[in-house]
């Protein structure tokens, strides 16, 4: 899995940013039961979660 954040560097309050997660199955068969977990800093407000072909779940969970 590869994670990218744009724009890179220091952000200002209320400036939008985009997290992109890229993943692939390099094995010979279909993958099943795959779970990818990612978290963002608590200071980041998530306004949208978008998928390009796979089912995703935005749990909105926070760590204790």
PDB file of N, CA, C and O in Angstrom, chain B, residues numbered from 101:
ATOM      1  N   UNK B 101       0.848  -1.174   0.000  1.00  0.00           N
ATOM      2  CA  UNK B 101       0.000   0.000   0.000  1.00  0.00           C
ATOM      3  C   UNK B 101       0.890   1.233   0.000  1.00  0.00           C
ATOM      4  O   UNK B 101       1.940   1.254   0.643  1.00  0.00           O
ATOM      5  N   UNK B 102       0.472   2.233  -0.710  1.00  0.00           N
ATOM      6  CA  UNK B 102       1.172   3.510  -0.775  1.00  0.00           C
ATOM      7  C   UNK B 102       0.190   4.606  -0.382  1.00  0.00           C
ATOM      8  O   UNK B 102      -0.950   4.622  -0.847  1.00  0.00           O
ATOM      9  N   UNK B 103       0.636   5.522   0.478  1.00  0.00           N
ATOM     10  CA  UNK B 103      -0.203   6.641   0.905  1.00  0.00           C
ATOM     11  C   UNK B 103       0.447   7.935   0.435  1.00  0.00           C
ATOM     12  O   UNK B 103       1.643   8.146   0.637  1.00  0.00           O
ATOM     13  N   UNK B 104      -0.338   8.792  -0.186  1.00  0.00           N
ATOM     14  CA  UNK B 104       0.155  10.099  -0.628  1.00  0.00           C
ATOM     15  C   UNK B 104      -0.723  11.179  -0.029  1.00  0.00           C
ATOM     16  O   UNK B 104      -1.926  10.987   0.153  1.00  0.00           O
ATOM     17  N   UNK B 105      -0.118  12.311   0.275  1.00  0.00           N
ATOM     18  CA  UNK B 105      -0.846  13.459   0.824  1.00  0.00           C
ATOM     19  C   UNK B 105      -0.508  14.674  -0.032  1.00  0.00           C
ATOM     20  O   UNK B 105       0.660  14.996  -0.250  1.00  0.00           O
ATOM     21  N   UNK B 106      -1.556  15.340  -0.512  1.00  0.00           N
ATOM     22  CA  UNK B 106      -1.350  16.547  -1.313  1.00  0.00           C
ATOM     23  C   UNK B 106      -2.201  17.664  -0.763  1.00  0.00           C
ATOM     24  O   UNK B 106      -3.343  17.398  -0.387  1.00  0.00           O
ATOM     25  N   UNK B 107      -1.742  18.868  -0.689  1.00  0.00           N
ATOM     26  CA  UNK B 107      -0.381  19.276  -0.995  1.00  0.00           C
ATOM     27  C   UNK B 107       0.577  18.841   0.107  1.00  0.00           C
ATOM     28  O   UNK B 107       0.180  18.679   1.261  1.00  0.00           O
ATOM     29  N   UNK B 108       1.809  18.660  -0.253  1.00  0.00           N
ATOM     30  CA  UNK B 108       2.842  18.288   0.714  1.00  0.00           C
ATOM     31  C   UNK B 108       3.305  19.539   1.460  1.00  0.00           C
ATOM     32  O   UNK B 108       3.150  20.660   0.976  1.00  0.00           O
ATOM     33  N   UNK B 109       3.864  19.329   2.621  1.00  0.00           N
ATOM     34  CA  UNK B 109       4.401  20.461   3.373  1.00  0.00           C
ATOM     35  C   UNK B 109       3.447  20.962   4.426  1.00  0.00           C
ATOM     36  O   UNK B 109       2.529  20.252   4.836  1.00  0.00           O
ATOM     37  N   UNK B 110       3.659  22.174   4.859  1.00  0.00           N
ATOM     38  CA  UNK B 110       2.862  22.789   5.914  1.00  0.00           C
ATOM     39  C   UNK B 110       1.548  23.321   5.358  1.00  0.00           C
ATOM     40  O   UNK B 110       1.521  23.983   4.320  1.00  0.00           O
ATOM     41  N   UNK B 111       0.477  23.028   6.051  1.00  0.00           N
ATOM     42  CA  UNK B 111      -0.844  23.519   5.646  1.00  0.00           C
ATOM     43  C   UNK B 111      -1.311  24.595   6.604  1.00  0.00           C
ATOM     44  O   UNK B 111      -0.878  24.657   7.755  1.00  0.00           O
ATOM     45  N   UNK B 112      -2.197  25.436   6.111  1.00  0.00           N
ATOM     46  CA  UNK B 112      -2.798  26.469   6.940  1.00  0.00           C
ATOM     47  C   UNK B 112      -4.185  26.007   7.380  1.00  0.00           C
ATOM     48  O   UNK B 112      -4.792  25.147   6.741  1.00  0.00           O
ATOM     49  N   UNK B 113      -4.671  26.569   8.450  1.00  0.00           N
ATOM     50  CA  UNK B 113      -5.992  26.218   8.972  1.00  0.00           C
ATOM     51  C   UNK B 113      -7.045  26.319   7.866  1.00  0.00           C
ATOM     52  O   UNK B 113      -7.058  27.280   7.097  1.00  0.00           O
ATOM     53  N   UNK B 114      -7.915  25.331   7.795  1.00  0.00           N
ATOM     54  CA  UNK B 114      -9.002  25.242   6.817  1.00  0.00           C
ATOM     55  C   UNK B 114      -8.540  25.013   5.383  1.00  0.00           C
ATOM     56  O   UNK B 114      -9.355  25.088   4.463  1.00  0.00           O
ATOM     57  N   UNK B 115      -7.262  24.740   5.168  1.00  0.00           N
ATOM     58  CA  UNK B 115      -6.781  24.426   3.828  1.00  0.00           C
ATOM     59  C   UNK B 115      -7.104  22.966   3.515  1.00  0.00           C
ATOM     60  O   UNK B 115      -6.862  22.087   4.342  1.00  0.00           O
ATOM     61  N   UNK B 116      -7.635  22.712   2.354  1.00  0.00           N
ATOM     62  CA  UNK B 116      -8.003  21.352   1.959  1.00  0.00           C
ATOM     63  C   UNK B 116      -6.772  20.521   1.626  1.00  0.00           C
ATOM     64  O   UNK B 116      -5.772  21.033   1.122  1.00  0.00           O
ATOM     65  N   UNK B 117      -6.868  19.238   1.919  1.00  0.00           N
ATOM     66  CA  UNK B 117      -5.823  18.307   1.532  1.00  0.00           C
ATOM     67  C   UNK B 117      -6.467  17.008   1.096  1.00  0.00           C
ATOM     68  O   UNK B 117      -7.623  16.733   1.418  1.00  0.00           O
ATOM     69  N   UNK B 118      -5.703  16.205   0.355  1.00  0.00           N
ATOM     70  CA  UNK B 118      -6.212  14.941  -0.164  1.00  0.00           C
ATOM     71  C   UNK B 118      -5.262  13.822   0.218  1.00  0.00           C
ATOM     72  O   UNK B 118      -4.068  13.877  -0.075  1.00  0.00           O
ATOM     73  N   UNK B 119      -5.804  12.804   0.878  1.00  0.00           N
ATOM     74  CA  UNK B 119      -5.070  11.576   1.157  1.00  0.00           C
ATOM     75  C   UNK B 119      -5.454  10.577   0.071  1.00  0.00           C
ATOM     76  O   UNK B 119      -6.635  10.408  -0.230  1.00  0.00           O
ATOM     77  N   UNK B 120      -4.466   9.922  -0.511  1.00  0.00           N
ATOM     78  CA  UNK B 120      -4.729   8.888  -1.506  1.00  0.00           C
ATOM     79  C   UNK B 120      -4.053   7.601  -1.059  1.00  0.00           C
ATOM     80  O   UNK B 120      -2.852   7.584  -0.789  1.00  0.00           O
ATOM     81  N   UNK B 121      -4.828   6.521  -0.981  1.00  0.00           N
ATOM     82  CA  UNK B 121      -4.285   5.203  -0.672  1.00  0.00           C
ATOM     83  C   UNK B 121      -4.340   4.369  -1.940  1.00  0.00           C
ATOM     84  O   UNK B 121      -5.398   4.238  -2.555  1.00  0.00           O
ATOM     85  N   UNK B 122      -3.217   3.812  -2.330  1.00  0.00           N
ATOM     86  CA  UNK B 122      -3.168   2.956  -3.521  1.00  0.00           C
ATOM     87  C   UNK B 122      -2.717   1.570  -3.093  1.00  0.00           C
ATOM     88  O   UNK B 122      -1.774   1.427  -2.313  1.00  0.00           O
ATOM     89  N   UNK B 123      -3.391   0.555  -3.604  1.00  0.00           N
ATOM     90  CA  UNK B 123      -3.043  -0.818  -3.254  1.00  0.00           C
ATOM     91  C   UNK B 123      -3.337  -1.714  -4.439  1.00  0.00           C
ATOM     92  O   UNK B 123      -4.117  -1.364  -5.325  1.00  0.00           O
ATOM     93  N   UNK B 124      -2.700  -2.879  -4.441  1.00  0.00           N
ATOM     94  CA  UNK B 124      -2.932  -3.829  -5.527  1.00  0.00           C
ATOM     95  C   UNK B 124      -2.703  -5.247  -5.029  1.00  0.00           C
ATOM     96  O   UNK B 124      -2.058  -5.461  -4.002  1.00  0.00           O
ATOM     97  N   UNK B 125      -3.226  -6.191  -5.752  1.00  0.00           N
ATOM     98  CA  UNK B 125      -3.035  -7.600  -5.466  1.00  0.00           C
ATOM     99  C   UNK B 125      -2.034  -8.135  -6.488  1.00  0.00           C
ATOM    100  O   UNK B 125      -2.358  -8.246  -7.671  1.00  0.00           O
ATOM    101  N   UNK B 126      -0.844  -8.463  -6.052  1.00  0.00           N
ATOM    102  CA  UNK B 126       0.182  -8.957  -6.981  1.00  0.00           C
ATOM    103  C   UNK B 126       0.223 -10.486  -7.025  1.00  0.00           C
ATOM    104  O   UNK B 126       1.093 -11.069  -7.671  1.00  0.00           O
ATOM    105  N   UNK B 127      -0.709 -11.124  -6.343  1.00  0.00           N
ATOM    106  CA  UNK B 127      -0.755 -12.581  -6.332  1.00  0.00           C
ATOM    107  C   UNK B 127      -1.464 -13.139  -7.552  1.00  0.00           C
ATOM    108  O   UNK B 127      -2.034 -12.386  -8.342  1.00  0.00           O
ATOM    109  N   UNK B 128      -1.432 -14.440  -7.706  1.00  0.00           N
ATOM    110  CA  UNK B 128      -2.041 -15.061  -8.884  1.00  0.00           C
ATOM    111  C   UNK B 128      -3.564 -15.195  -8.806  1.00  0.00           C
ATOM    112  O   UNK B 128      -4.209 -15.416  -9.831  1.00  0.00           O
ATOM    113  N   UNK B 129      -4.150 -15.067  -7.615  1.00  0.00           N
ATOM    114  CA  UNK B 129      -5.590 -15.256  -7.471  1.00  0.00           C
ATOM    115  C   UNK B 129      -6.263 -14.039  -6.877  1.00  0.00           C
ATOM    116  O   UNK B 129      -5.614 -13.053  -6.527  1.00  0.00           O
ATOM    117  N   UNK B 130      -7.579 -14.127  -6.769  1.00  0.00           N
ATOM    118  CA  UNK B 130      -8.362 -13.053  -6.178  1.00  0.00           C
ATOM    119  C   UNK B 130      -8.083 -12.963  -4.681  1.00  0.00           C
ATOM    120  O   UNK B 130      -7.899 -13.983  -4.017  1.00  0.00           O
ATOM    121  N   UNK B 131      -8.054 -11.761  -4.161  1.00  0.00           N
ATOM    122  CA  UNK B 131      -7.868 -11.541  -2.734  1.00  0.00           C
ATOM    123  C   UNK B 131      -9.234 -11.438  -2.068  1.00  0.00           C
ATOM    124  O   UNK B 131     -10.157 -10.844  -2.625  1.00  0.00           O
ATOM    125  N   UNK B 132      -9.364 -12.014  -0.879  1.00  0.00           N
ATOM    126  CA  UNK B 132     -10.620 -11.894  -0.147  1.00  0.00           C
ATOM    127  C   UNK B 132     -10.309 -11.667   1.322  1.00  0.00           C
ATOM    128  O   UNK B 132      -9.253 -12.065   1.813  1.00  0.00           O
ATOM    129  N   UNK B 133     -11.225 -11.032   2.009  1.00  0.00           N
ATOM    130  CA  UNK B 133     -11.033 -10.774   3.432  1.00  0.00           C
ATOM    131  C   UNK B 133      -9.952  -9.745   3.728  1.00  0.00           C
ATOM    132  O   UNK B 133      -9.418  -9.710   4.837  1.00  0.00           O
ATOM    133  N   UNK B 134      -9.628  -8.918   2.762  1.00  0.00           N
ATOM    134  CA  UNK B 134      -8.569  -7.919   2.927  1.00  0.00           C
ATOM    135  C   UNK B 134      -9.117  -6.727   3.700  1.00  0.00           C
ATOM    136  O   UNK B 134     -10.203  -6.231   3.403  1.00  0.00           O
ATOM    137  N   UNK B 135      -8.361  -6.274   4.691  1.00  0.00           N
ATOM    138  CA  UNK B 135      -8.730  -5.092   5.462  1.00  0.00           C
ATOM    139  C   UNK B 135      -7.543  -4.150   5.457  1.00  0.00           C
ATOM    140  O   UNK B 135      -6.446  -4.524   5.872  1.00  0.00           O
ATOM    141  N   UNK B 136      -7.755  -2.942   4.995  1.00  0.00           N
ATOM    142  CA  UNK B 136      -6.728  -1.901   5.027  1.00  0.00           C
ATOM    143  C   UNK B 136      -7.234  -0.836   5.980  1.00  0.00           C
ATOM    144  O   UNK B 136      -8.336  -0.313   5.811  1.00  0.00           O
ATOM    145  N   UNK B 137      -6.436  -0.519   6.973  1.00  0.00           N
ATOM    146  CA  UNK B 137      -6.816   0.474   7.972  1.00  0.00           C
ATOM    147  C   UNK B 137      -5.865   1.653   7.885  1.00  0.00           C
ATOM    148  O   UNK B 137      -4.650   1.476   7.797  1.00  0.00           O
ATOM    149  N   UNK B 138      -6.417   2.846   7.911  1.00  0.00           N
ATOM    150  CA  UNK B 138      -5.601   4.055   7.873  1.00  0.00           C
ATOM    151  C   UNK B 138      -6.230   5.089   8.793  1.00  0.00           C
ATOM    152  O   UNK B 138      -7.450   5.139   8.948  1.00  0.00           O
ATOM    153  N   UNK B 139      -5.410   5.887   9.383  1.00  0.00           N
ATOM    154  CA  UNK B 139      -5.925   6.950  10.247  1.00  0.00           C
ATOM    155  C   UNK B 139      -5.283   8.271   9.859  1.00  0.00           C
ATOM    156  O   UNK B 139      -4.190   8.314   9.292  1.00  0.00           O
ATOM    157  N   UNK B 140      -5.987   9.339  10.177  1.00  0.00           N
ATOM    158  CA  UNK B 140      -5.477  10.685   9.918  1.00  0.00           C
ATOM    159  C   UNK B 140      -5.342  11.399  11.262  1.00  0.00           C
ATOM    160  O   UNK B 140      -5.981  11.009  12.239  1.00  0.00           O
ATOM    161  N   UNK B 141      -4.519  12.436  11.315  1.00  0.00           N
ATOM    162  CA  UNK B 141      -4.359  13.175  12.576  1.00  0.00           C
ATOM    163  C   UNK B 141      -5.698  13.684  13.097  1.00  0.00           C
ATOM    164  O   UNK B 141      -6.593  14.004  12.316  1.00  0.00           O
ATOM    165  N   UNK B 142      -5.830  13.756  14.400  1.00  0.00           N
ATOM    166  CA  UNK B 142      -7.082  14.186  15.012  1.00  0.00           C
ATOM    167  C   UNK B 142      -7.462  15.604  14.609  1.00  0.00           C
ATOM    168  O   UNK B 142      -8.636  15.970  14.669  1.00  0.00           O
ATOM    169  N   UNK B 143      -6.482  16.407  14.197  1.00  0.00           N
ATOM    170  CA  UNK B 143      -6.762  17.784  13.782  1.00  0.00           C
ATOM    171  C   UNK B 143      -7.344  17.867  12.372  1.00  0.00           C
ATOM    172  O   UNK B 143      -7.694  18.956  11.918  1.00  0.00           O
ATOM    173  N   UNK B 144      -7.452  16.737  11.674  1.00  0.00           N
ATOM    174  CA  UNK B 144      -7.988  16.708  10.314  1.00  0.00           C
ATOM    175  C   UNK B 144      -9.470  16.331  10.355  1.00  0.00           C
ATOM    176  O   UNK B 144      -9.838  15.325  10.962  1.00  0.00           O
ATOM    177  N   UNK B 145     -10.306  17.121   9.721  1.00  0.00           N
ATOM    178  CA  UNK B 145     -11.731  16.821   9.600  1.00  0.00           C
ATOM    179  C   UNK B 145     -11.972  16.147   8.261  1.00  0.00           C
ATOM    180  O   UNK B 145     -11.603  16.689   7.219  1.00  0.00           O
ATOM    181  N   UNK B 146     -12.585  14.973   8.279  1.00  0.00           N
ATOM    182  CA  UNK B 146     -12.862  14.247   7.046  1.00  0.00           C
ATOM    183  C   UNK B 146     -14.199  14.721   6.493  1.00  0.00           C
ATOM    184  O   UNK B 146     -15.231  14.606   7.154  1.00  0.00           O
ATOM    185  N   UNK B 147     -14.170  15.259   5.263  1.00  0.00           N
ATOM    186  CA  UNK B 147     -15.407  15.751   4.660  1.00  0.00           C
ATOM    187  C   UNK B 147     -15.963  14.789   3.620  1.00  0.00           C
ATOM    188  O   UNK B 147     -17.149  14.851   3.296  1.00  0.00           O
ATOM    189  N   UNK B 148     -15.123  13.897   3.091  1.00  0.00           N
ATOM    190  CA  UNK B 148     -15.602  12.943   2.085  1.00  0.00           C
ATOM    191  C   UNK B 148     -14.642  11.764   2.012  1.00  0.00           C
ATOM    192  O   UNK B 148     -13.436  11.907   2.211  1.00  0.00           O
ATOM    193  N   UNK B 149     -15.206  10.598   1.721  1.00  0.00           N
ATOM    194  CA  UNK B 149     -14.426   9.392   1.470  1.00  0.00           C
ATOM    195  C   UNK B 149     -14.916   8.844   0.142  1.00  0.00           C
ATOM    196  O   UNK B 149     -16.101   8.548  -0.013  1.00  0.00           O
ATOM    197  N   UNK B 150     -14.006   8.706  -0.820  1.00  0.00           N
ATOM    198  CA  UNK B 150     -14.383   8.317  -2.174  1.00  0.00           C
ATOM    199  C   UNK B 150     -13.605   7.074  -2.581  1.00  0.00           C
ATOM    200  O   UNK B 150     -12.406   6.966  -2.321  1.00  0.00           O
ATOM    201  N   UNK B 151     -14.292   6.145  -3.215  1.00  0.00           N
ATOM    202  CA  UNK B 151     -13.680   4.908  -3.694  1.00  0.00           C
ATOM    203  C   UNK B 151     -13.672   4.882  -5.212  1.00  0.00           C
ATOM    204  O   UNK B 151     -14.542   5.463  -5.861  1.00  0.00           O
ATOM    205  N   UNK B 152     -12.689   4.206  -5.765  1.00  0.00           N
ATOM    206  CA  UNK B 152     -12.651   4.041  -7.218  1.00  0.00           C
ATOM    207  C   UNK B 152     -12.748   2.564  -7.570  1.00  0.00           C
ATOM    208  O   UNK B 152     -11.893   2.030  -8.277  1.00  0.00           O
ATOM    209  N   UNK B 153     -13.785   1.909  -7.079  1.00  0.00           N
ATOM    210  CA  UNK B 153     -14.031   0.539  -7.500  1.00  0.00           C
ATOM    211  C   UNK B 153     -14.113  -0.508  -6.409  1.00  0.00           C
ATOM    212  O   UNK B 153     -14.566  -1.620  -6.677  1.00  0.00           O
ATOM    213  N   UNK B 154     -13.702  -0.210  -5.214  1.00  0.00           N
ATOM    214  CA  UNK B 154     -13.769  -1.189  -4.128  1.00  0.00           C
ATOM    215  C   UNK B 154     -14.714  -0.683  -3.048  1.00  0.00           C
ATOM    216  O   UNK B 154     -14.939   0.520  -2.920  1.00  0.00           O
ATOM    217  N   UNK B 155     -15.263  -1.608  -2.278  1.00  0.00           N
ATOM    218  CA  UNK B 155     -16.151  -1.214  -1.177  1.00  0.00           C
ATOM    219  C   UNK B 155     -15.289  -0.713  -0.026  1.00  0.00           C
ATOM    220  O   UNK B 155     -14.350  -1.392   0.391  1.00  0.00           O
ATOM    221  N   UNK B 156     -15.599   0.452   0.480  1.00  0.00           N
ATOM    222  CA  UNK B 156     -14.867   1.011   1.618  1.00  0.00           C
ATOM    223  C   UNK B 156     -15.850   1.397   2.705  1.00  0.00           C
ATOM    224  O   UNK B 156     -17.028   1.641   2.445  1.00  0.00           O
ATOM    225  N   UNK B 157     -15.349   1.446   3.920  1.00  0.00           N
ATOM    226  CA  UNK B 157     -16.156   1.839   5.060  1.00  0.00           C
ATOM    227  C   UNK B 157     -15.426   2.939   5.814  1.00  0.00           C
ATOM    228  O   UNK B 157     -14.316   2.735   6.305  1.00  0.00           O
ATOM    229  N   UNK B 158     -16.047   4.090   5.903  1.00  0.00           N
ATOM    230  CA  UNK B 158     -15.504   5.177   6.703  1.00  0.00           C
ATOM    231  C   UNK B 158     -16.094   5.000   8.097  1.00  0.00           C
ATOM    232  O   UNK B 158     -17.250   5.350   8.336  1.00  0.00           O
ATOM    233  N   UNK B 159     -15.307   4.461   9.009  1.00  0.00           N
ATOM    234  CA  UNK B 159     -15.833   4.171  10.341  1.00  0.00           C
ATOM    235  C   UNK B 159     -15.957   5.430  11.193  1.00  0.00           C
ATOM    236  O   UNK B 159     -16.746   5.471  12.137  1.00  0.00           O
ATOM    237  N   UNK B 160     -15.177   6.456  10.859  1.00  0.00           N
ATOM    238  CA  UNK B 160     -15.210   7.657  11.654  1.00  0.00           C
ATOM    239  C   UNK B 160     -14.712   7.430  13.077  1.00  0.00           C
ATOM    240  O   UNK B 160     -14.867   8.287  13.947  1.00  0.00           O
ATOM    241  N   UNK B 161     -14.118   6.271  13.300  1.00  0.00           N
ATOM    242  CA  UNK B 161     -13.647   5.905  14.634  1.00  0.00           C
ATOM    243  C   UNK B 161     -12.461   6.759  15.043  1.00  0.00           C
ATOM    244  O   UNK B 161     -11.668   7.190  14.206  1.00  0.00           O
ATOM    245  N   UNK B 162     -12.353   6.994  16.332  1.00  0.00           N
ATOM    246  CA  UNK B 162     -11.195   7.709  16.871  1.00  0.00           C
ATOM    247  C   UNK B 162     -10.482   6.801  17.843  1.00  0.00           C
ATOM    248  O   UNK B 162     -11.088   5.957  18.503  1.00  0.00           O
ATOM    249  N   UNK B 163      -9.193   6.993  17.912  1.00  0.00           N
ATOM    250  CA  UNK B 163      -8.396   6.195  18.851  1.00  0.00           C
ATOM    251  C   UNK B 163      -8.519   6.772  20.243  1.00  0.00           C
ATOM    252  O   UNK B 163      -8.664   7.983  20.408  1.00  0.00           O
ATOM    253  N   UNK B 164      -8.461   5.909  21.249  1.00  0.00           N
ATOM    254  CA  UNK B 164      -8.566   6.407  22.630  1.00  0.00           C
ATOM    255  C   UNK B 164      -7.378   7.258  23.011  1.00  0.00           C
ATOM    256  O   UNK B 164      -7.309   7.754  24.135  1.00  0.00           O
TER     257      UNK B 164
END
